[in-house]
Structures are given as C-alpha cells and as structure tokens.
Amino acid sequence: MHTTLAAGMANGQVLGAYTLAGAALIAGTGMFLGLRGSDFKPIVINDKKRATWWGIVTGTIWAAAGGTWTDIAEGIGSVPTSVLKDSADFGNPGQGAIATFLVLIAFGPRWGSRTLPPGIIGIAAAVTFGTAGGIWTILVNIVKMIVSIFVTKVS
C-alpha cells in the first residue's frame, strides 16, 4: 500500500499526488535550502529555533516515510542514544531524559549564525521523541497527524 498526498484538481488536488516519500523529499530539500540560505521566505532558516523545528518536523516525516528515509533519520537519531543509553560512563538516563537533553542542547547554547547543528539535533530529537513516550510522543504524533491531513492512502 502506498500513501499519497491528495493534491490534484479533479479530487480537490492542486499540486498532484504526494507520497510520504515525496513529503520526506520536500521536507529534506526545504531544510537543506533553508540552512544553506534561501530567498524563498517560507524556508528561511536563520536561527536555532527554526532550524530545530525544521529538524524535528523533517525527522518525523522521514521516520514515517519508511525505507531509506527512515534509515537516515534513525541513523542520525541513534547517535545520542548509543552514546548515553546503557553506557558504563553515563548509566542509563532513559529515553525521556535523552529527549530533554536534546531539546536543551538544540535550544540552549548560543549557536550564532550556525543553524546546521540545531537542525541535525532536531532530526535526532524527532527519532528520540518517538521512542521516549509521554509528551515527547504526543509531539511526534501531532506532526504525523498534520502530515496525514494532506496524505491519503492509495493501493
């Protein structure tokens, strides 16, 4: 079964069909362009808040899209968990603590004009949020529900 974003004129679609993989491609491209500098206002990512939120949304869409997109998101998201969870040095702080840590690291430091680190941390956070439970999972589910408004399933 494929998932498609409803967007063509006959069925209320304006832009044609979008799959979840297409949404992942668009989110990733938007994030890349925004982080590199864009003249297109909706994707101007010039501070740590925007970079982190773009990372969280993009990571969530990538995780939902499946295939290579999920592999990329999980690869980025596995770094903080593998460093902090069940290690001899740090013990096991738990996924909720790791999610909180990622939020603090993304939003806390002065990143100056650098937006790539908080964007990447946002992607890692999205993956961690999905496994942490509690309010973190609620946040991921909200993003997934918003995307699902535009995505319909077709066989």
Contacts in CASP RR format, 6 or more apart in sequence:
PFRMAT RR
TARGET T0000
AUTHOR 0000-0000-0000
METHOD contacts of the structure
MODEL  1
MHTTLAAGMANGQVLGAYTLAGAALIAGTGMFLGLRGSDFKPIVINDKKR
ATWWGIVTGTIWAAAGGTWTDIAEGIGSVPTSVLKDSADFGNPGQGAIAT
FLVLIAFGPRWGSRTLPPGIIGIAAAVTFGTAGGIWTILVNIVKMIVSIF
VTKVS
1 153 0 8 1.000
1 154 0 8 1.000
1 155 0 8 1.000
2 19 0 8 1.000
2 153 0 8 1.000
2 154 0 8 1.000
2 155 0 8 1.000
3 19 0 8 1.000
3 20 0 8 1.000
3 151 0 8 1.000
3 152 0 8 1.000
3 153 0 8 1.000
3 154 0 8 1.000
4 17 0 8 1.000
4 18 0 8 1.000
4 19 0 8 1.000
4 151 0 8 1.000
4 152 0 8 1.000
4 153 0 8 1.000
4 154 0 8 1.000
5 15 0 8 1.000
5 16 0 8 1.000
5 17 0 8 1.000
5 18 0 8 1.000
5 19 0 8 1.000
5 20 0 8 1.000
5 22 0 8 1.000
5 23 0 8 1.000
5 150 0 8 1.000
5 151 0 8 1.000
5 152 0 8 1.000
6 12 0 8 1.000
6 13 0 8 1.000
6 17 0 8 1.000
6 150 0 8 1.000
6 151 0 8 1.000
6 152 0 8 1.000
7 13 0 8 1.000
7 14 0 8 1.000
7 15 0 8 1.000
7 16 0 8 1.000
7 17 0 8 1.000
7 18 0 8 1.000
7 150 0 8 1.000
8 14 0 8 1.000
8 15 0 8 1.000
8 16 0 8 1.000
8 17 0 8 1.000
17 154 0 8 1.000
18 26 0 8 1.000
18 150 0 8 1.000
18 151 0 8 1.000
19 65 0 8 1.000
19 151 0 8 1.000
20 61 0 8 1.000
20 64 0 8 1.000
20 65 0 8 1.000
20 66 0 8 1.000
20 147 0 8 1.000
20 151 0 8 1.000
21 65 0 8 1.000
21 66 0 8 1.000
21 67 0 8 1.000
21 69 0 8 1.000
22 65 0 8 1.000
23 61 0 8 1.000
23 65 0 8 1.000
23 147 0 8 1.000
23 150 0 8 1.000
23 151 0 8 1.000
24 58 0 8 1.000
24 61 0 8 1.000
24 62 0 8 1.000
24 64 0 8 1.000
24 65 0 8 1.000
24 69 0 8 1.000
27 54 0 8 1.000
27 57 0 8 1.000
27 58 0 8 1.000
27 59 0 8 1.000
27 61 0 8 1.000
27 62 0 8 1.000
28 58 0 8 1.000
28 62 0 8 1.000
30 38 0 8 1.000
30 43 0 8 1.000
30 54 0 8 1.000
31 43 0 8 1.000
31 45 0 8 1.000
31 54 0 8 1.000
31 55 0 8 1.000
31 58 0 8 1.000
31 119 0 8 1.000
33 40 0 8 1.000
33 43 0 8 1.000
34 43 0 8 1.000
34 44 0 8 1.000
34 45 0 8 1.000
34 54 0 8 1.000
34 115 0 8 1.000
35 45 0 8 1.000
35 51 0 8 1.000
35 54 0 8 1.000
35 115 0 8 1.000
35 116 0 8 1.000
35 119 0 8 1.000
37 44 0 8 1.000
37 45 0 8 1.000
37 46 0 8 1.000
38 44 0 8 1.000
38 45 0 8 1.000
44 50 0 8 1.000
45 51 0 8 1.000
45 54 0 8 1.000
45 115 0 8 1.000
46 113 0 8 1.000
46 115 0 8 1.000
47 115 0 8 1.000
48 106 0 8 1.000
48 107 0 8 1.000
48 108 0 8 1.000
48 111 0 8 1.000
48 112 0 8 1.000
48 115 0 8 1.000
48 118 0 8 1.000
49 107 0 8 1.000
50 115 0 8 1.000
51 111 0 8 1.000
51 115 0 8 1.000
51 116 0 8 1.000
51 118 0 8 1.000
51 119 0 8 1.000
51 122 0 8 1.000
52 106 0 8 1.000
52 107 0 8 1.000
52 118 0 8 1.000
52 119 0 8 1.000
52 121 0 8 1.000
52 122 0 8 1.000
52 125 0 8 1.000
53 122 0 8 1.000
54 119 0 8 1.000
55 119 0 8 1.000
55 120 0 8 1.000
55 121 0 8 1.000
55 122 0 8 1.000
55 123 0 8 1.000
55 125 0 8 1.000
55 126 0 8 1.000
56 122 0 8 1.000
56 123 0 8 1.000
56 125 0 8 1.000
56 126 0 8 1.000
56 129 0 8 1.000
56 139 0 8 1.000
56 143 0 8 1.000
57 126 0 8 1.000
57 143 0 8 1.000
58 123 0 8 1.000
58 126 0 8 1.000
59 73 0 8 1.000
59 76 0 8 1.000
59 122 0 8 1.000
59 123 0 8 1.000
59 126 0 8 1.000
59 127 0 8 1.000
60 126 0 8 1.000
60 129 0 8 1.000
60 140 0 8 1.000
60 143 0 8 1.000
60 144 0 8 1.000
60 147 0 8 1.000
61 69 0 8 1.000
61 143 0 8 1.000
61 147 0 8 1.000
62 69 0 8 1.000
62 70 0 8 1.000
62 72 0 8 1.000
62 73 0 8 1.000
62 123 0 8 1.000
62 126 0 8 1.000
63 69 0 8 1.000
63 70 0 8 1.000
63 73 0 8 1.000
63 74 0 8 1.000
63 126 0 8 1.000
63 127 0 8 1.000
63 130 0 8 1.000
63 140 0 8 1.000
64 70 0 8 1.000
64 144 0 8 1.000
64 147 0 8 1.000
73 123 0 8 1.000
73 126 0 8 1.000
73 127 0 8 1.000
74 127 0 8 1.000
75 127 0 8 1.000
76 120 0 8 1.000
76 123 0 8 1.000
76 124 0 8 1.000
76 127 0 8 1.000
77 123 0 8 1.000
77 124 0 8 1.000
77 126 0 8 1.000
77 127 0 8 1.000
77 128 0 8 1.000
78 127 0 8 1.000
79 124 0 8 1.000
80 98 0 8 1.000
80 101 0 8 1.000
80 102 0 8 1.000
80 124 0 8 1.000
80 128 0 8 1.000
81 95 0 8 1.000
81 98 0 8 1.000
81 128 0 8 1.000
81 131 0 8 1.000
83 90 0 8 1.000
84 90 0 8 1.000
84 93 0 8 1.000
84 98 0 8 1.000
84 101 0 8 1.000
85 92 0 8 1.000
85 93 0 8 1.000
85 94 0 8 1.000
85 95 0 8 1.000
85 98 0 8 1.000
86 92 0 8 1.000
93 101 0 8 1.000
94 132 0 8 1.000
95 128 0 8 1.000
95 131 0 8 1.000
95 132 0 8 1.000
95 133 0 8 1.000
95 136 0 8 1.000
96 128 0 8 1.000
96 132 0 8 1.000
96 133 0 8 1.000
96 134 0 8 1.000
96 136 0 8 1.000
98 128 0 8 1.000
98 132 0 8 1.000
99 125 0 8 1.000
99 128 0 8 1.000
99 129 0 8 1.000
99 132 0 8 1.000
99 136 0 8 1.000
102 121 0 8 1.000
102 122 0 8 1.000
102 124 0 8 1.000
102 125 0 8 1.000
102 128 0 8 1.000
103 125 0 8 1.000
105 121 0 8 1.000
106 118 0 8 1.000
106 119 0 8 1.000
106 121 0 8 1.000
106 122 0 8 1.000
106 125 0 8 1.000
107 118 0 8 1.000
111 117 0 8 1.000
111 118 0 8 1.000
126 140 0 8 1.000
126 143 0 8 1.000
128 136 0 8 1.000
129 136 0 8 1.000
129 137 0 8 1.000
129 139 0 8 1.000
129 140 0 8 1.000
130 136 0 8 1.000
130 137 0 8 1.000
130 140 0 8 1.000
END
